[in-house]
Amino acid sequence: MDQNTFSLRNKTVNVDTPERAISVAAGSLLLLRGLSKFSLLQMAAGGFMLYRGLTGHCAAYKAMGVPSLSEEQNNIKIDTTLTINKPKNEVYAFWRKLENLPLFMKHLESVTQLSEGKSHWVAKIPSDLTKIEWDAQIINEVENTLISWSSLPGATVENAGKVEFYDADNGQTMLHIVISYSAPLGAPGLMVRCS
């Protein structure tokens, strides 16, 4: 392979490493299922997923105008406020026990406390084809007032966030939640939301 071919390939790579791994795994699974059931549709879909995973190029992304990896990353920022009908100290205690987060964040499968302030997160990928895991660290905490965190270096999903707790009327608590992350699956990852 000459240097010009290598340069051209680098310019057209528009699928990041985690998504490429998922594409190879999903493509292999679809191809095997298609072969066992003689399903041309599954075999074609599996072949497409394998191609995009192995080459790092997705023609559909190019047609939709999704930037290459050398261009701006797909970042998501969620900024919301909500009111809970519980006192602030109870709401804070519930959030601070990180194992509770999957109870209301549907994309999370689990959060495990590793040590004081450090945790391991497991998120589901749409269609349950695979999971994404990363470690995070609480970077600021003021009891009953604030929790903020950031993923640790090398995380598959680079993310950070904060939750602020405010007293509201009638013993309620108002939460201000800000979460930002790089979409782990490029454009399709933009559909993953906290709910």
Residue frames as qw, qx, qy, qz and C-alpha x, y, z in Angstrom:
[[0.000, 0.891, 0.453, 0.000, 0.00, 0.00, 0.00],
 [0.437, 0.373, -0.030, 0.818, 1.47, 3.34, -0.99],
 [0.177, -0.236, -0.435, 0.851, 1.43, 6.46, 1.19],
 [0.286, -0.054, -0.236, -0.927, -1.28, 8.18, -0.91],
 [0.570, -0.306, -0.696, -0.312, -3.69, 5.28, -0.35],
 [0.450, -0.320, -0.658, 0.512, -3.02, 5.41, 3.39],
 [0.009, -0.118, -0.155, 0.981, -3.69, 9.17, 3.49],
 [0.433, -0.170, -0.457, -0.758, -6.92, 8.75, 1.57],
 [0.566, -0.347, -0.748, -0.002, -8.09, 6.08, 4.00],
 [0.309, -0.271, -0.519, 0.749, -7.34, 8.28, 7.01],
 [0.157, 0.026, -0.059, -0.985, -9.38, 11.13, 5.52],
 [0.556, -0.176, -0.502, -0.638, -12.44, 8.92, 4.96],
 [0.372, -0.207, -0.847, 0.318, -12.55, 7.17, 8.35],
 [0.318, -0.401, -0.017, -0.859, -15.79, 8.39, 9.91],
 [0.830, -0.403, -0.316, -0.219, -16.48, 5.59, 12.42],
 [0.169, -0.736, 0.554, -0.350, -14.69, 5.74, 15.78],
 [0.224, 0.315, -0.913, 0.127, -13.01, 2.78, 17.48],
 [0.362, 0.059, 0.778, -0.510, -15.79, 1.75, 19.92],
 [0.688, 0.424, 0.126, -0.575, -18.37, 1.91, 17.13],
 [0.501, 0.487, -0.669, -0.254, -16.10, -0.09, 14.84],
 [0.017, -0.180, 0.950, -0.257, -15.79, -2.83, 17.47],
 [0.518, 0.264, 0.571, -0.580, -19.55, -2.89, 17.93],
 [0.638, 0.515, -0.231, -0.525, -20.04, -3.01, 14.16],
 [0.328, 0.377, -0.862, -0.087, -17.71, -6.02, 13.84],
 [0.188, 0.010, 0.895, -0.404, -19.46, -7.85, 16.69],
 [0.568, 0.407, 0.371, -0.612, -22.97, -7.04, 15.42],
 [0.545, 0.537, -0.448, -0.462, -21.99, -7.78, 11.82],
 [0.144, 0.269, -0.952, 0.020, -20.54, -11.16, 12.76],
 [0.337, 0.181, 0.783, -0.490, -23.67, -12.04, 14.71],
 [0.600, 0.512, 0.110, -0.605, -26.00, -10.98, 11.88],
 [0.432, 0.499, -0.670, -0.340, -23.92, -12.79, 9.28],
 [0.002, -0.129, 0.979, -0.157, -23.93, -16.03, 11.30],
 [0.451, 0.335, 0.618, -0.551, -27.68, -15.79, 11.92],
 [0.558, 0.565, -0.173, -0.583, -28.27, -15.05, 8.25],
 [0.301, 0.390, -0.845, -0.206, -26.18, -18.03, 7.17],
 [0.138, 0.029, 0.947, -0.287, -27.96, -20.39, 9.59],
 [0.435, 0.504, 0.566, -0.486, -31.42, -19.20, 8.45],
 [0.424, 0.275, 0.612, 0.608, -30.50, -18.64, 4.78],
 [0.062, 0.900, 0.366, -0.230, -31.64, -15.02, 5.19],
 [0.561, 0.445, 0.163, 0.679, -30.15, -12.81, 2.50],
 [0.138, -0.891, -0.089, -0.424, -31.28, -9.69, 4.33],
 [0.689, -0.708, 0.135, 0.075, -29.44, -10.67, 7.54],
 [0.815, -0.012, 0.222, 0.535, -26.36, -11.74, 5.57],
 [0.360, 0.674, 0.164, 0.624, -26.32, -8.41, 3.68],
 [0.343, -0.894, 0.013, -0.287, -26.77, -6.40, 6.89],
 [0.823, -0.485, 0.167, 0.244, -24.04, -8.44, 8.58],
 [0.723, 0.264, 0.207, 0.604, -21.69, -7.91, 5.63],
 [0.106, 0.834, 0.090, 0.534, -22.32, -4.16, 5.69],
 [0.562, -0.814, 0.091, -0.111, -21.67, -3.97, 9.46],
 [0.859, -0.229, 0.200, 0.412, -18.46, -6.02, 9.10],
 [0.550, 0.534, 0.169, 0.620, -17.25, -3.79, 6.25],
 [0.093, -0.883, -0.005, -0.461, -17.88, -0.58, 8.19],
 [0.727, -0.673, 0.134, 0.034, -16.23, -2.02, 11.32],
 [0.848, -0.071, 0.230, 0.472, -13.15, -3.30, 9.52],
 [0.484, 0.489, 0.202, 0.697, -12.61, -0.26, 7.29],
 [0.232, -0.456, -0.338, 0.790, -13.85, 2.48, 9.62],
 [0.117, 0.080, -0.324, -0.935, -15.85, 3.97, 6.75],
 [0.287, 0.493, 0.777, -0.265, -19.63, 4.31, 6.60],
 [0.136, 0.257, 0.530, 0.797, -21.09, 5.48, 3.29],
 [0.226, -0.750, -0.598, -0.166, -24.41, 6.28, 5.01],
 [0.411, -0.693, -0.183, 0.564, -22.60, 8.64, 7.42],
 [0.314, -0.137, 0.356, 0.870, -20.88, 10.30, 4.47],
 [0.016, -0.492, -0.645, -0.585, -24.24, 10.77, 2.69],
 [0.344, -0.806, -0.481, 0.028, -25.79, 12.26, 5.85],
 [0.179, 0.820, -0.161, 0.520, -22.85, 14.65, 6.26],
 [0.772, -0.627, -0.002, 0.102, -21.54, 13.11, 9.48],
 [0.122, 0.887, -0.445, 0.013, -18.03, 14.53, 9.93],
 [0.796, 0.233, -0.510, 0.229, -14.94, 12.37, 9.70],
 [0.737, -0.525, -0.300, 0.301, -13.07, 11.67, 12.92],
 [0.493, 0.039, -0.053, 0.867, -10.63, 14.48, 12.18],
 [0.144, -0.525, -0.211, -0.812, -13.55, 16.91, 12.31],
 [0.359, -0.376, 0.382, -0.764, -15.68, 17.99, 15.26],
 [0.090, -0.063, -0.977, 0.184, -16.83, 15.18, 17.58],
 [0.449, -0.496, -0.525, -0.525, -20.51, 14.41, 18.21],
 [0.130, 0.017, -0.670, 0.730, -21.11, 15.85, 21.66],
 [0.384, -0.603, -0.607, -0.347, -24.37, 15.78, 23.55],
 [0.053, 0.124, -0.500, 0.855, -25.36, 18.10, 26.35],
 [0.384, -0.588, -0.682, -0.203, -28.41, 17.46, 28.48],
 [0.067, 0.093, -0.381, 0.917, -29.51, 20.37, 30.67],
 [0.434, -0.491, -0.610, -0.446, -32.76, 19.93, 32.55],
 [0.162, -0.224, 0.544, -0.792, -34.56, 20.95, 35.71],
 [0.561, -0.337, -0.674, -0.343, -37.15, 18.88, 37.51],
 [0.377, -0.456, 0.405, -0.697, -38.97, 18.84, 40.83],
 [0.485, -0.075, -0.869, 0.062, -39.23, 15.81, 43.12],
 [0.564, -0.608, -0.136, -0.542, -41.91, 15.53, 45.80],
 [0.837, -0.321, -0.321, 0.306, -39.38, 14.65, 48.54],
 [0.312, -0.928, 0.116, 0.167, -37.18, 16.69, 50.87],
 [0.387, 0.815, -0.431, 0.011, -33.71, 17.67, 49.65],
 [0.297, -0.558, 0.764, -0.125, -31.75, 15.42, 52.05],
 [0.782, 0.106, 0.597, -0.147, -33.70, 12.30, 50.87],
 [0.711, 0.700, 0.025, -0.066, -33.27, 13.15, 47.19],
 [0.127, 0.808, -0.573, 0.053, -29.56, 13.82, 47.68],
 [0.527, -0.359, 0.758, -0.137, -29.09, 10.52, 49.57],
 [0.834, 0.352, 0.406, -0.126, -30.87, 8.63, 46.77],
 [0.574, 0.796, -0.191, 0.022, -28.67, 10.20, 44.05],
 [0.110, -0.765, 0.626, -0.107, -25.50, 9.77, 46.09],
 [0.678, -0.125, 0.724, -0.027, -26.05, 6.01, 46.22],
 [0.218, 0.477, -0.556, -0.645, -24.89, 5.57, 42.62],
 [0.119, 0.073, 0.983, 0.116, -26.35, 2.06, 42.38],
 [0.317, 0.577, 0.597, -0.458, -29.79, 3.78, 42.25],
 [0.139, 0.503, -0.304, -0.797, -29.10, 5.62, 38.97],
 [0.087, -0.003, -0.869, -0.488, -30.22, 2.76, 36.66],
 [0.130, 0.481, 0.802, -0.330, -33.64, 2.89, 38.35],
 [0.283, 0.817, 0.315, -0.391, -34.44, 6.07, 36.41],
 [0.165, 0.682, -0.506, -0.502, -31.75, 6.29, 33.72],
 [0.917, 0.207, 0.230, -0.253, -33.01, 3.59, 31.34],
 [0.673, 0.634, -0.379, 0.045, -29.83, 3.38, 29.27],
 [0.055, -0.595, 0.735, -0.320, -27.79, 2.36, 32.34],
 [0.791, -0.104, -0.593, -0.111, -27.56, -1.29, 33.25],
 [0.746, -0.533, -0.300, 0.264, -25.53, -0.81, 36.41],
 [0.135, 0.799, -0.339, 0.478, -23.34, 1.55, 38.40],
 [0.859, -0.322, -0.330, 0.223, -21.01, -0.01, 40.97],
 [0.243, -0.927, 0.260, -0.120, -19.16, 1.92, 43.66],
 [0.805, 0.311, -0.402, 0.307, -15.47, 0.89, 43.44],
 [0.505, -0.183, -0.429, 0.727, -14.02, 3.07, 46.18],
 [0.061, -0.749, -0.373, 0.544, -14.87, 6.38, 47.76],
 [0.162, 0.732, -0.131, -0.649, -15.71, 8.63, 44.82],
 [0.139, 0.349, -0.772, -0.513, -14.86, 6.12, 42.05],
 [0.719, 0.227, 0.502, -0.424, -17.46, 4.03, 40.23],
 [0.170, -0.091, 0.846, 0.496, -17.85, 1.63, 37.30],
 [0.543, 0.407, 0.175, -0.713, -20.70, 2.29, 34.83],
 [0.273, 0.081, 0.889, 0.358, -22.28, -0.13, 32.34],
 [0.445, 0.421, 0.058, -0.788, -24.64, 1.22, 29.65],
 [0.648, 0.315, 0.692, 0.040, -26.81, -0.71, 27.23],
 [0.003, -0.220, 0.526, 0.822, -26.49, -0.17, 23.50],
 [0.668, 0.255, 0.061, -0.697, -29.78, 0.05, 21.56],
 [0.837, 0.217, -0.402, -0.300, -30.99, -3.42, 20.48],
 [0.761, -0.519, 0.374, -0.112, -28.96, -4.96, 23.35],
 [0.829, 0.477, -0.268, 0.115, -26.18, -5.98, 20.93],
 [0.655, 0.121, -0.436, 0.605, -23.46, -5.08, 23.40],
 [0.424, -0.857, -0.249, 0.153, -22.64, -2.89, 26.39],
 [0.385, 0.665, -0.238, 0.593, -20.30, 0.02, 26.96],
 [0.702, -0.599, -0.289, 0.255, -18.38, 0.32, 30.24],
 [0.342, 0.628, -0.230, 0.661, -16.30, 3.08, 31.83],
 [0.527, -0.430, -0.504, 0.532, -15.04, 4.32, 35.18],
 [0.003, -0.802, -0.145, -0.579, -15.89, 7.72, 36.65],
 [0.443, -0.130, -0.498, 0.734, -14.78, 9.87, 39.58],
 [0.175, -0.909, -0.378, 0.000, -16.80, 12.28, 41.71],
 [0.519, 0.334, -0.089, 0.781, -14.85, 15.52, 41.37],
 [0.093, -0.266, 0.264, -0.922, -16.92, 17.81, 43.60],
 [0.455, -0.473, -0.746, -0.113, -19.43, 17.09, 46.31],
 [0.139, -0.238, 0.379, -0.883, -21.25, 19.34, 48.76],
 [0.024, -0.267, -0.942, 0.201, -23.66, 17.33, 50.91],
 [0.184, 0.667, 0.661, -0.290, -27.32, 17.99, 50.07],
 [0.140, 0.799, -0.029, -0.584, -26.26, 20.62, 47.51],
 [0.486, 0.711, -0.405, -0.307, -24.07, 19.31, 44.65],
 [0.787, -0.163, 0.554, 0.217, -22.59, 16.17, 43.08],
 [0.514, 0.755, -0.284, -0.292, -20.35, 16.47, 40.00],
 [0.813, -0.180, 0.524, 0.182, -18.38, 13.76, 38.22],
 [0.404, 0.709, -0.446, -0.367, -16.19, 13.05, 35.23],
 [0.988, 0.140, -0.051, 0.029, -15.18, 9.89, 33.41],
 [0.593, -0.604, 0.403, 0.349, -11.63, 8.74, 34.03],
 [0.211, 0.656, -0.554, -0.468, -9.00, 8.93, 31.25],
 [0.032, 0.189, -0.947, -0.259, -9.36, 6.18, 28.66],
 [0.484, 0.307, 0.656, -0.491, -13.13, 5.86, 29.10],
 [0.295, 0.320, 0.783, 0.445, -15.09, 4.56, 26.11],
 [0.029, -0.822, -0.464, -0.328, -17.66, 7.26, 26.78],
 [0.310, 0.064, -0.273, 0.908, -16.06, 10.56, 27.78],
 [0.293, -0.718, -0.502, -0.383, -18.59, 12.28, 30.01],
 [0.196, 0.006, -0.485, 0.852, -19.07, 14.74, 32.81],
 [0.317, -0.620, -0.533, -0.481, -22.01, 16.05, 34.73],
 [0.053, 0.078, -0.566, 0.819, -23.42, 17.69, 37.79],
 [0.353, -0.616, -0.659, -0.247, -26.61, 17.62, 39.82],
 [0.022, 0.225, -0.358, 0.906, -27.56, 20.59, 41.97],
 [0.312, -0.509, -0.800, 0.061, -30.19, 20.23, 44.72],
 [0.073, -0.260, 0.107, -0.957, -32.43, 23.16, 45.75],
 [0.132, 0.368, 0.766, -0.509, -35.26, 23.47, 48.28],
 [0.160, -0.292, -0.531, -0.779, -38.60, 24.04, 46.57],
 [0.496, -0.283, 0.118, -0.812, -42.09, 24.79, 47.87],
 [0.866, -0.202, 0.018, -0.457, -43.99, 22.36, 50.12],
 [0.690, -0.443, 0.572, 0.009, -40.97, 20.25, 51.08],
 [0.873, 0.461, 0.138, 0.076, -40.10, 19.43, 47.47],
 [0.512, -0.506, 0.403, 0.565, -36.65, 19.42, 45.87],
 [0.590, 0.784, -0.050, -0.185, -35.71, 21.05, 42.59],
 [0.756, -0.216, 0.431, 0.442, -32.88, 19.38, 40.65],
 [0.407, 0.829, -0.253, -0.289, -30.74, 21.06, 38.02],
 [0.835, -0.111, 0.489, 0.228, -29.01, 18.32, 36.00],
 [0.403, 0.798, -0.354, -0.275, -26.32, 18.89, 33.37],
 [0.800, -0.154, 0.543, 0.205, -24.73, 15.92, 31.60],
 [0.471, 0.753, -0.328, -0.323, -22.41, 16.10, 28.60],
 [0.716, -0.230, 0.633, 0.184, -20.79, 13.26, 26.70],
 [0.207, 0.442, -0.647, -0.586, -19.31, 12.28, 23.38],
 [0.875, 0.151, 0.047, -0.458, -21.73, 10.04, 21.54],
 [0.532, -0.389, 0.742, 0.124, -20.17, 6.56, 21.70],
 [0.610, 0.294, 0.707, 0.203, -21.78, 5.47, 18.41],
 [0.164, 0.041, 0.402, 0.900, -21.36, 8.63, 16.37],
 [0.351, -0.144, -0.234, -0.895, -24.65, 9.85, 14.89],
 [0.627, -0.346, -0.645, -0.266, -26.74, 6.87, 16.10],
 [0.468, -0.225, -0.618, 0.590, -25.42, 7.51, 19.59],
 [0.098, -0.162, 0.065, -0.980, -27.12, 10.88, 19.53],
 [0.602, -0.352, -0.458, -0.551, -30.38, 8.97, 20.08],
 [0.597, -0.260, -0.672, 0.352, -29.24, 7.63, 23.47],
 [0.186, -0.631, 0.057, -0.751, -30.79, 9.78, 26.19],
 [0.059, -0.023, -0.793, 0.606, -31.18, 9.78, 29.93],
 [0.479, -0.346, -0.366, -0.719, -34.82, 9.09, 30.72]]
